[in-house]
């Protein structure tokens, strides 16, 4: 167990890679909004990744959203 009685000497950086799937209808219209993200808490309206409150989460993505978007899965998997 670490002993911090003399303060903190330094920090160790840790990162994570997370994935979320946003739904798309048959016409190609995607619903990319906080409300469709598994990291968004619908109970309190807070992103669990950034801890930010998002205005209109059913329509928008938060300004500090760390997710990078990739083309739809069907195209990535050659239609499978």
Secondary structure, DSSP 8 states (H G I E B T S, - for coil): ----TT-----------------B-TTS-B--SGGG-TTEETTTTEETTT--B-TTTTT---TT--------HHHHTTT-
